[in-house]
Amino acid sequence: MTTVPGGYDPADDPYREWDAAYVLGALAPAERREYERHLGACEACRAAVGEIAGIPGVLGTVAPQERAELLAAGAGR
């Protein structure tokens, strides 16, 4: 368990798994506002968002046909 100065333990953060949903735009509007307030005070969550912020752009470069093929291959697992 990692703690940061001040005794904050990121493992106890109820928002620690919201980063991907936030970056992908999957949070409801009220949840998005709530998470954005949290980001203002939480360096760990800001860092997590920063690490994956480019993923939507990368996903957007995949051609539609390639996406369909990838989805079909994944469904066959």
C-alpha positions in Angstrom: 0.0 0.0 0.0 1.5 3.3 -1.0 0.8 6.4 1.0 1.7 9.9 0.1 2.8 12.7 2.5 -0.1 13.8 4.7 -1.3 10.2 5.2 -3.4 10.0 2.0 -3.7 6.4 0.7 -4.7 6.3 -3.0 -6.1 2.8 -2.5 -8.8 4.4 -0.3 -9.8 6.9 -3.0 -13.4 6.1 -4.2 -12.5 7.9 -7.5 -9.4 5.9 -8.3 -11.1 3.9 -11.1 -13.0 6.8 -12.7 -10.1 8.0 -14.9 -10.9 5.9 -18.0 -14.6 6.6 -17.9 -13.8 10.3 -17.6 -11.3 10.3 -20.5 -13.7 8.3 -22.7 -16.6 10.5 -21.8 -18.6 7.7 -20.2 -19.5 9.5 -17.0 -23.0 11.0 -16.5 -22.9 14.8 -16.4 -23.3 14.9 -12.6 -20.5 12.3 -12.2 -18.3 14.3 -14.6 -18.7 17.5 -12.5 -18.1 15.5 -9.3 -14.9 13.9 -10.7 -13.7 17.3 -12.0 -14.0 18.8 -8.5 -12.1 15.8 -7.2 -9.4 16.3 -9.8 -8.8 19.8 -8.4 -7.7 18.3 -5.1 -6.2 14.9 -6.1 -2.8 14.8 -7.7 -2.9 11.0 -8.0 -6.1 11.1 -10.1 -4.8 14.0 -12.2 -1.7 11.9 -13.0 -3.8 8.9 -13.9 -5.9 11.0 -16.3 -2.8 12.4 -17.8 -1.4 9.0 -18.4 -4.3 7.9 -20.5 -5.5 11.2 -22.0 -4.2 10.4 -25.4 -6.0 7.1 -25.8 -9.2 8.5 -27.4 -7.0 10.2 -30.1 -5.2 6.9 -30.8 -8.4 5.0 -30.9 -9.8 7.5 -33.4 -7.0 6.6 -35.9 -8.1 3.0 -36.2 -10.0 2.6 -39.5 -13.7 1.5 -39.3 -12.9 -1.8 -41.1 -10.0 -2.5 -38.8 -12.2 -1.8 -35.7 -14.8 -4.3 -37.0 -12.1 -6.9 -37.5 -10.7 -6.3 -34.0 -14.1 -6.5 -32.4 -14.9 -9.7 -34.2 -11.6 -11.3 -33.2 -12.2 -10.3 -29.6 -15.7 -11.7 -29.6 -14.3 -15.1 -30.7 -12.2 -15.5 -27.5 
